[in-house]
Amino acid sequence: MGGELRSPGPLTSAEFQILLALADGERHGYAIMQEIEKRTGGQVRLGVGTLYSSLKRMLQSGWIEECQWRPDPAIDDERRRYYRLSDLGRRVAQGEALRLAGLVADARTKKLLPVVEGG
């Protein structure tokens, strides 16, 4: 992995959730929404407008790429568009995770969160 791990600034919750959803594989829009809802136990549900406007911005920023790979049309809707994390998007997600981890560490220092043994 090349490049410095640095966030371009705080990401929106939707952007970070989408990057997390794509961190372990390619997904189409509806599958991204389902993965986020499942991973957060239903606490985060992206609306269709938020999802697709975020995907458009993230494509323009080079954080994600549209996949050329298509599943068998017999088992998938050929109108779906599939997305994957780009190398830049992975570095942006890592930078955001480090930024958030720093905030959590600060909250522990201020005794707003319990200290985790060994962590």
Phi and psi in radians as a Rosetta constraint file:
Dihedral C 1 N 2 CA 2 C 2 CIRCULARHARMONIC -1.851 0.35
Dihedral N 2 CA 2 C 2 N 3 CIRCULARHARMONIC 2.922 0.35
Dihedral C 2 N 3 CA 3 C 3 CIRCULARHARMONIC 1.544 0.35
Dihedral N 3 CA 3 C 3 N 4 CIRCULARHARMONIC 2.741 0.35
Dihedral C 3 N 4 CA 4 C 4 CIRCULARHARMONIC -1.351 0.35
Dihedral N 4 CA 4 C 4 N 5 CIRCULARHARMONIC 2.478 0.35
Dihedral C 4 N 5 CA 5 C 5 CIRCULARHARMONIC -1.448 0.35
Dihedral N 5 CA 5 C 5 N 6 CIRCULARHARMONIC 1.698 0.35
Dihedral C 5 N 6 CA 6 C 6 CIRCULARHARMONIC -2.561 0.35
Dihedral N 6 CA 6 C 6 N 7 CIRCULARHARMONIC 2.299 0.35
Dihedral C 6 N 7 CA 7 C 7 CIRCULARHARMONIC -1.298 0.35
Dihedral N 7 CA 7 C 7 N 8 CIRCULARHARMONIC 2.543 0.35
Dihedral C 7 N 8 CA 8 C 8 CIRCULARHARMONIC -1.267 0.35
Dihedral N 8 CA 8 C 8 N 9 CIRCULARHARMONIC 0.066 0.35
Dihedral C 8 N 9 CA 9 C 9 CIRCULARHARMONIC 2.297 0.35
Dihedral N 9 CA 9 C 9 N 10 CIRCULARHARMONIC 2.957 0.35
Dihedral C 9 N 10 CA 10 C 10 CIRCULARHARMONIC -0.974 0.35
Dihedral N 10 CA 10 C 10 N 11 CIRCULARHARMONIC 2.273 0.35
Dihedral C 10 N 11 CA 11 C 11 CIRCULARHARMONIC -1.448 0.35
Dihedral N 11 CA 11 C 11 N 12 CIRCULARHARMONIC 2.758 0.35
Dihedral C 11 N 12 CA 12 C 12 CIRCULARHARMONIC -1.237 0.35
Dihedral N 12 CA 12 C 12 N 13 CIRCULARHARMONIC 2.758 0.35
Dihedral C 12 N 13 CA 13 C 13 CIRCULARHARMONIC -1.007 0.35
Dihedral N 13 CA 13 C 13 N 14 CIRCULARHARMONIC -0.735 0.35
Dihedral C 13 N 14 CA 14 C 14 CIRCULARHARMONIC -1.084 0.35
Dihedral N 14 CA 14 C 14 N 15 CIRCULARHARMONIC -0.759 0.35
Dihedral C 14 N 15 CA 15 C 15 CIRCULARHARMONIC -1.080 0.35
Dihedral N 15 CA 15 C 15 N 16 CIRCULARHARMONIC -0.806 0.35
Dihedral C 15 N 16 CA 16 C 16 CIRCULARHARMONIC -1.168 0.35
Dihedral N 16 CA 16 C 16 N 17 CIRCULARHARMONIC -0.702 0.35
Dihedral C 16 N 17 CA 17 C 17 CIRCULARHARMONIC -1.081 0.35
Dihedral N 17 CA 17 C 17 N 18 CIRCULARHARMONIC -0.714 0.35
Dihedral C 17 N 18 CA 18 C 18 CIRCULARHARMONIC -1.145 0.35
Dihedral N 18 CA 18 C 18 N 19 CIRCULARHARMONIC -0.759 0.35
Dihedral C 18 N 19 CA 19 C 19 CIRCULARHARMONIC -1.075 0.35
Dihedral N 19 CA 19 C 19 N 20 CIRCULARHARMONIC -0.711 0.35
Dihedral C 19 N 20 CA 20 C 20 CIRCULARHARMONIC -1.100 0.35
Dihedral N 20 CA 20 C 20 N 21 CIRCULARHARMONIC -0.710 0.35
Dihedral C 20 N 21 CA 21 C 21 CIRCULARHARMONIC -1.113 0.35
Dihedral N 21 CA 21 C 21 N 22 CIRCULARHARMONIC -0.528 0.35
Dihedral C 21 N 22 CA 22 C 22 CIRCULARHARMONIC -1.657 0.35
Dihedral N 22 CA 22 C 22 N 23 CIRCULARHARMONIC -0.047 0.35
Dihedral C 22 N 23 CA 23 C 23 CIRCULARHARMONIC -1.136 0.35
Dihedral N 23 CA 23 C 23 N 24 CIRCULARHARMONIC -0.458 0.35
Dihedral C 23 N 24 CA 24 C 24 CIRCULARHARMONIC -1.995 0.35
Dihedral N 24 CA 24 C 24 N 25 CIRCULARHARMONIC 0.279 0.35
Dihedral C 24 N 25 CA 25 C 25 CIRCULARHARMONIC 2.699 0.35
Dihedral N 25 CA 25 C 25 N 26 CIRCULARHARMONIC 2.962 0.35
Dihedral C 25 N 26 CA 26 C 26 CIRCULARHARMONIC -1.290 0.35
Dihedral N 26 CA 26 C 26 N 27 CIRCULARHARMONIC 2.522 0.35
Dihedral C 26 N 27 CA 27 C 27 CIRCULARHARMONIC -2.603 0.35
Dihedral N 27 CA 27 C 27 N 28 CIRCULARHARMONIC 2.670 0.35
Dihedral C 27 N 28 CA 28 C 28 CIRCULARHARMONIC -1.575 0.35
Dihedral N 28 CA 28 C 28 N 29 CIRCULARHARMONIC 2.968 0.35
Dihedral C 28 N 29 CA 29 C 29 CIRCULARHARMONIC -0.931 0.35
Dihedral N 29 CA 29 C 29 N 30 CIRCULARHARMONIC -0.869 0.35
Dihedral C 29 N 30 CA 30 C 30 CIRCULARHARMONIC -1.114 0.35
Dihedral N 30 CA 30 C 30 N 31 CIRCULARHARMONIC -0.662 0.35
Dihedral C 30 N 31 CA 31 C 31 CIRCULARHARMONIC -1.160 0.35
Dihedral N 31 CA 31 C 31 N 32 CIRCULARHARMONIC -0.592 0.35
Dihedral C 31 N 32 CA 32 C 32 CIRCULARHARMONIC -1.091 0.35
Dihedral N 32 CA 32 C 32 N 33 CIRCULARHARMONIC -0.814 0.35
Dihedral C 32 N 33 CA 33 C 33 CIRCULARHARMONIC -1.050 0.35
Dihedral N 33 CA 33 C 33 N 34 CIRCULARHARMONIC -0.765 0.35
Dihedral C 33 N 34 CA 34 C 34 CIRCULARHARMONIC -1.123 0.35
Dihedral N 34 CA 34 C 34 N 35 CIRCULARHARMONIC -0.737 0.35
Dihedral C 34 N 35 CA 35 C 35 CIRCULARHARMONIC -1.115 0.35
Dihedral N 35 CA 35 C 35 N 36 CIRCULARHARMONIC -0.734 0.35
Dihedral C 35 N 36 CA 36 C 36 CIRCULARHARMONIC -1.126 0.35
Dihedral N 36 CA 36 C 36 N 37 CIRCULARHARMONIC -0.800 0.35
Dihedral C 36 N 37 CA 37 C 37 CIRCULARHARMONIC -1.096 0.35
Dihedral N 37 CA 37 C 37 N 38 CIRCULARHARMONIC -0.731 0.35
Dihedral C 37 N 38 CA 38 C 38 CIRCULARHARMONIC -1.152 0.35
Dihedral N 38 CA 38 C 38 N 39 CIRCULARHARMONIC -0.825 0.35
Dihedral C 38 N 39 CA 39 C 39 CIRCULARHARMONIC -1.119 0.35
Dihedral N 39 CA 39 C 39 N 40 CIRCULARHARMONIC -0.578 0.35
Dihedral C 39 N 40 CA 40 C 40 CIRCULARHARMONIC -1.670 0.35
Dihedral N 40 CA 40 C 40 N 41 CIRCULARHARMONIC 0.163 0.35
Dihedral C 40 N 41 CA 41 C 41 CIRCULARHARMONIC 1.082 0.35
Dihedral N 41 CA 41 C 41 N 42 CIRCULARHARMONIC 0.534 0.35
Dihedral C 41 N 42 CA 42 C 42 CIRCULARHARMONIC 1.459 0.35
Dihedral N 42 CA 42 C 42 N 43 CIRCULARHARMONIC 0.036 0.35
Dihedral C 42 N 43 CA 43 C 43 CIRCULARHARMONIC -1.310 0.35
Dihedral N 43 CA 43 C 43 N 44 CIRCULARHARMONIC -0.451 0.35
Dihedral C 43 N 44 CA 44 C 44 CIRCULARHARMONIC -2.096 0.35
Dihedral N 44 CA 44 C 44 N 45 CIRCULARHARMONIC 2.120 0.35
Dihedral C 44 N 45 CA 45 C 45 CIRCULARHARMONIC -2.270 0.35
Dihedral N 45 CA 45 C 45 N 46 CIRCULARHARMONIC 1.989 0.35
Dihedral C 45 N 46 CA 46 C 46 CIRCULARHARMONIC -1.443 0.35
Dihedral N 46 CA 46 C 46 N 47 CIRCULARHARMONIC 2.365 0.35
Dihedral C 46 N 47 CA 47 C 47 CIRCULARHARMONIC -1.332 0.35
Dihedral N 47 CA 47 C 47 N 48 CIRCULARHARMONIC 2.792 0.35
Dihedral C 47 N 48 CA 48 C 48 CIRCULARHARMONIC -1.064 0.35
Dihedral N 48 CA 48 C 48 N 49 CIRCULARHARMONIC -0.738 0.35
Dihedral C 48 N 49 CA 49 C 49 CIRCULARHARMONIC -1.087 0.35
Dihedral N 49 CA 49 C 49 N 50 CIRCULARHARMONIC -0.764 0.35
Dihedral C 49 N 50 CA 50 C 50 CIRCULARHARMONIC -1.121 0.35
Dihedral N 50 CA 50 C 50 N 51 CIRCULARHARMONIC -0.774 0.35
Dihedral C 50 N 51 CA 51 C 51 CIRCULARHARMONIC -1.034 0.35
Dihedral N 51 CA 51 C 51 N 52 CIRCULARHARMONIC -0.941 0.35
Dihedral C 51 N 52 CA 52 C 52 CIRCULARHARMONIC -1.302 0.35
Dihedral N 52 CA 52 C 52 N 53 CIRCULARHARMONIC -0.524 0.35
Dihedral C 52 N 53 CA 53 C 53 CIRCULARHARMONIC -1.221 0.35
Dihedral N 53 CA 53 C 53 N 54 CIRCULARHARMONIC -0.641 0.35
Dihedral C 53 N 54 CA 54 C 54 CIRCULARHARMONIC -1.165 0.35
Dihedral N 54 CA 54 C 54 N 55 CIRCULARHARMONIC -0.779 0.35
Dihedral C 54 N 55 CA 55 C 55 CIRCULARHARMONIC -1.040 0.35
Dihedral N 55 CA 55 C 55 N 56 CIRCULARHARMONIC -0.715 0.35
Dihedral C 55 N 56 CA 56 C 56 CIRCULARHARMONIC -1.074 0.35
Dihedral N 56 CA 56 C 56 N 57 CIRCULARHARMONIC -0.811 0.35
Dihedral C 56 N 57 CA 57 C 57 CIRCULARHARMONIC -1.122 0.35
Dihedral N 57 CA 57 C 57 N 58 CIRCULARHARMONIC -0.692 0.35
Dihedral C 57 N 58 CA 58 C 58 CIRCULARHARMONIC -1.252 0.35
Dihedral N 58 CA 58 C 58 N 59 CIRCULARHARMONIC -0.563 0.35
Dihedral C 58 N 59 CA 59 C 59 CIRCULARHARMONIC -1.130 0.35
Dihedral N 59 CA 59 C 59 N 60 CIRCULARHARMONIC -0.781 0.35
Dihedral C 59 N 60 CA 60 C 60 CIRCULARHARMONIC -1.128 0.35
Dihedral N 60 CA 60 C 60 N 61 CIRCULARHARMONIC -0.565 0.35
Dihedral C 60 N 61 CA 61 C 61 CIRCULARHARMONIC -1.420 0.35
Dihedral N 61 CA 61 C 61 N 62 CIRCULARHARMONIC -0.187 0.35
Dihedral C 61 N 62 CA 62 C 62 CIRCULARHARMONIC 1.422 0.35
Dihedral N 62 CA 62 C 62 N 63 CIRCULARHARMONIC 0.263 0.35
Dihedral C 62 N 63 CA 63 C 63 CIRCULARHARMONIC -1.404 0.35
Dihedral N 63 CA 63 C 63 N 64 CIRCULARHARMONIC -0.505 0.35
Dihedral C 63 N 64 CA 64 C 64 CIRCULARHARMONIC -2.294 0.35
Dihedral N 64 CA 64 C 64 N 65 CIRCULARHARMONIC 2.837 0.35
Dihedral C 64 N 65 CA 65 C 65 CIRCULARHARMONIC -2.289 0.35
Dihedral N 65 CA 65 C 65 N 66 CIRCULARHARMONIC 2.609 0.35
Dihedral C 65 N 66 CA 66 C 66 CIRCULARHARMONIC -1.479 0.35
Dihedral N 66 CA 66 C 66 N 67 CIRCULARHARMONIC 2.343 0.35
Dihedral C 66 N 67 CA 67 C 67 CIRCULARHARMONIC -1.445 0.35
Dihedral N 67 CA 67 C 67 N 68 CIRCULARHARMONIC 2.520 0.35
Dihedral C 67 N 68 CA 68 C 68 CIRCULARHARMONIC -1.542 0.35
Dihedral N 68 CA 68 C 68 N 69 CIRCULARHARMONIC -0.382 0.35
Dihedral C 68 N 69 CA 69 C 69 CIRCULARHARMONIC -1.102 0.35
Dihedral N 69 CA 69 C 69 N 70 CIRCULARHARMONIC 2.400 0.35
Dihedral C 69 N 70 CA 70 C 70 CIRCULARHARMONIC -2.260 0.35
Dihedral N 70 CA 70 C 70 N 71 CIRCULARHARMONIC 2.374 0.35
Dihedral C 70 N 71 CA 71 C 71 CIRCULARHARMONIC -1.254 0.35
Dihedral N 71 CA 71 C 71 N 72 CIRCULARHARMONIC 2.950 0.35
Dihedral C 71 N 72 CA 72 C 72 CIRCULARHARMONIC -0.985 0.35
Dihedral N 72 CA 72 C 72 N 73 CIRCULARHARMONIC 2.166 0.35
Dihedral C 72 N 73 CA 73 C 73 CIRCULARHARMONIC -1.027 0.35
Dihedral N 73 CA 73 C 73 N 74 CIRCULARHARMONIC -0.353 0.35
Dihedral C 73 N 74 CA 74 C 74 CIRCULARHARMONIC -1.225 0.35
Dihedral N 74 CA 74 C 74 N 75 CIRCULARHARMONIC -0.391 0.35
Dihedral C 74 N 75 CA 75 C 75 CIRCULARHARMONIC -2.029 0.35
Dihedral N 75 CA 75 C 75 N 76 CIRCULARHARMONIC 0.073 0.35
Dihedral C 75 N 76 CA 76 C 76 CIRCULARHARMONIC -2.569 0.35
Dihedral N 76 CA 76 C 76 N 77 CIRCULARHARMONIC 2.695 0.35
Dihedral C 76 N 77 CA 77 C 77 CIRCULARHARMONIC -1.385 0.35
Dihedral N 77 CA 77 C 77 N 78 CIRCULARHARMONIC 2.047 0.35
Dihedral C 77 N 78 CA 78 C 78 CIRCULARHARMONIC -1.201 0.35
Dihedral N 78 CA 78 C 78 N 79 CIRCULARHARMONIC -0.136 0.35
Dihedral C 78 N 79 CA 79 C 79 CIRCULARHARMONIC -1.388 0.35
Dihedral N 79 CA 79 C 79 N 80 CIRCULARHARMONIC -0.255 0.35
Dihedral C 79 N 80 CA 80 C 80 CIRCULARHARMONIC -1.188 0.35
Dihedral N 80 CA 80 C 80 N 81 CIRCULARHARMONIC 2.546 0.35
Dihedral C 80 N 81 CA 81 C 81 CIRCULARHARMONIC -1.929 0.35
Dihedral N 81 CA 81 C 81 N 82 CIRCULARHARMONIC 2.339 0.35
Dihedral C 81 N 82 CA 82 C 82 CIRCULARHARMONIC -1.840 0.35
Dihedral N 82 CA 82 C 82 N 83 CIRCULARHARMONIC 2.506 0.35
Dihedral C 82 N 83 CA 83 C 83 CIRCULARHARMONIC -2.193 0.35
Dihedral N 83 CA 83 C 83 N 84 CIRCULARHARMONIC 2.687 0.35
Dihedral C 83 N 84 CA 84 C 84 CIRCULARHARMONIC -2.478 0.35
Dihedral N 84 CA 84 C 84 N 85 CIRCULARHARMONIC 2.793 0.35
Dihedral C 84 N 85 CA 85 C 85 CIRCULARHARMONIC -1.283 0.35
Dihedral N 85 CA 85 C 85 N 86 CIRCULARHARMONIC 2.327 0.35
Dihedral C 85 N 86 CA 86 C 86 CIRCULARHARMONIC -1.482 0.35
Dihedral N 86 CA 86 C 86 N 87 CIRCULARHARMONIC 2.977 0.35
Dihedral C 86 N 87 CA 87 C 87 CIRCULARHARMONIC -1.047 0.35
Dihedral N 87 CA 87 C 87 N 88 CIRCULARHARMONIC -0.730 0.35
Dihedral C 87 N 88 CA 88 C 88 CIRCULARHARMONIC -1.090 0.35
Dihedral N 88 CA 88 C 88 N 89 CIRCULARHARMONIC -0.760 0.35
Dihedral C 88 N 89 CA 89 C 89 CIRCULARHARMONIC -1.067 0.35
Dihedral N 89 CA 89 C 89 N 90 CIRCULARHARMONIC -0.661 0.35
Dihedral C 89 N 90 CA 90 C 90 CIRCULARHARMONIC -1.129 0.35
Dihedral N 90 CA 90 C 90 N 91 CIRCULARHARMONIC -0.725 0.35
Dihedral C 90 N 91 CA 91 C 91 CIRCULARHARMONIC -1.165 0.35
Dihedral N 91 CA 91 C 91 N 92 CIRCULARHARMONIC -0.669 0.35
Dihedral C 91 N 92 CA 92 C 92 CIRCULARHARMONIC -1.115 0.35
Dihedral N 92 CA 92 C 92 N 93 CIRCULARHARMONIC -0.759 0.35
Dihedral C 92 N 93 CA 93 C 93 CIRCULARHARMONIC -1.114 0.35
Dihedral N 93 CA 93 C 93 N 94 CIRCULARHARMONIC -0.737 0.35
Dihedral C 93 N 94 CA 94 C 94 CIRCULARHARMONIC -1.120 0.35
Dihedral N 94 CA 94 C 94 N 95 CIRCULARHARMONIC -0.719 0.35
Dihedral C 94 N 95 CA 95 C 95 CIRCULARHARMONIC -1.096 0.35
Dihedral N 95 CA 95 C 95 N 96 CIRCULARHARMONIC -0.715 0.35
Dihedral C 95 N 96 CA 96 C 96 CIRCULARHARMONIC -1.168 0.35
Dihedral N 96 CA 96 C 96 N 97 CIRCULARHARMONIC -0.700 0.35
Dihedral C 96 N 97 CA 97 C 97 CIRCULARHARMONIC -1.100 0.35
Dihedral N 97 CA 97 C 97 N 98 CIRCULARHARMONIC -0.714 0.35
Dihedral C 97 N 98 CA 98 C 98 CIRCULARHARMONIC -1.144 0.35
Dihedral N 98 CA 98 C 98 N 99 CIRCULARHARMONIC -0.700 0.35
Dihedral C 98 N 99 CA 99 C 99 CIRCULARHARMONIC -1.075 0.35
Dihedral N 99 CA 99 C 99 N 100 CIRCULARHARMONIC -0.796 0.35
Dihedral C 99 N 100 CA 100 C 100 CIRCULARHARMONIC -1.167 0.35
Dihedral N 100 CA 100 C 100 N 101 CIRCULARHARMONIC -0.663 0.35
Dihedral C 100 N 101 CA 101 C 101 CIRCULARHARMONIC -1.087 0.35
Dihedral N 101 CA 101 C 101 N 102 CIRCULARHARMONIC -0.646 0.35
Dihedral C 101 N 102 CA 102 C 102 CIRCULARHARMONIC -1.109 0.35
Dihedral N 102 CA 102 C 102 N 103 CIRCULARHARMONIC -0.705 0.35
Dihedral C 102 N 103 CA 103 C 103 CIRCULARHARMONIC -1.127 0.35
Dihedral N 103 CA 103 C 103 N 104 CIRCULARHARMONIC -0.699 0.35
Dihedral C 103 N 104 CA 104 C 104 CIRCULARHARMONIC -1.124 0.35
Dihedral N 104 CA 104 C 104 N 105 CIRCULARHARMONIC -0.724 0.35
Dihedral C 104 N 105 CA 105 C 105 CIRCULARHARMONIC -1.083 0.35
Dihedral N 105 CA 105 C 105 N 106 CIRCULARHARMONIC -0.719 0.35
Dihedral C 105 N 106 CA 106 C 106 CIRCULARHARMONIC -1.082 0.35
Dihedral N 106 CA 106 C 106 N 107 CIRCULARHARMONIC -0.713 0.35
Dihedral C 106 N 107 CA 107 C 107 CIRCULARHARMONIC -1.119 0.35
Dihedral N 107 CA 107 C 107 N 108 CIRCULARHARMONIC -0.627 0.35
Dihedral C 107 N 108 CA 108 C 108 CIRCULARHARMONIC -1.173 0.35
Dihedral N 108 CA 108 C 108 N 109 CIRCULARHARMONIC -0.726 0.35
Dihedral C 108 N 109 CA 109 C 109 CIRCULARHARMONIC -1.041 0.35
Dihedral N 109 CA 109 C 109 N 110 CIRCULARHARMONIC -0.638 0.35
Dihedral C 109 N 110 CA 110 C 110 CIRCULARHARMONIC -1.495 0.35
Dihedral N 110 CA 110 C 110 N 111 CIRCULARHARMONIC 0.124 0.35
Dihedral C 110 N 111 CA 111 C 111 CIRCULARHARMONIC 1.064 0.35
Dihedral N 111 CA 111 C 111 N 112 CIRCULARHARMONIC 0.554 0.35
Dihedral C 111 N 112 CA 112 C 112 CIRCULARHARMONIC -1.548 0.35
Dihedral N 112 CA 112 C 112 N 113 CIRCULARHARMONIC -0.292 0.35
Dihedral C 112 N 113 CA 113 C 113 CIRCULARHARMONIC -2.327 0.35
Dihedral N 113 CA 113 C 113 N 114 CIRCULARHARMONIC 2.663 0.35
Dihedral C 113 N 114 CA 114 C 114 CIRCULARHARMONIC -1.184 0.35
Dihedral N 114 CA 114 C 114 N 115 CIRCULARHARMONIC 2.602 0.35
Dihedral C 114 N 115 CA 115 C 115 CIRCULARHARMONIC -1.312 0.35
Dihedral N 115 CA 115 C 115 N 116 CIRCULARHARMONIC 2.319 0.35
Dihedral C 115 N 116 CA 116 C 116 CIRCULARHARMONIC -1.668 0.35
Dihedral N 116 CA 116 C 116 N 117 CIRCULARHARMONIC 2.173 0.35
Dihedral C 116 N 117 CA 117 C 117 CIRCULARHARMONIC -1.148 0.35
Dihedral N 117 CA 117 C 117 N 118 CIRCULARHARMONIC 2.277 0.35
Dihedral C 117 N 118 CA 118 C 118 CIRCULARHARMONIC 1.295 0.35
Dihedral N 118 CA 118 C 118 N 119 CIRCULARHARMONIC 0.133 0.35
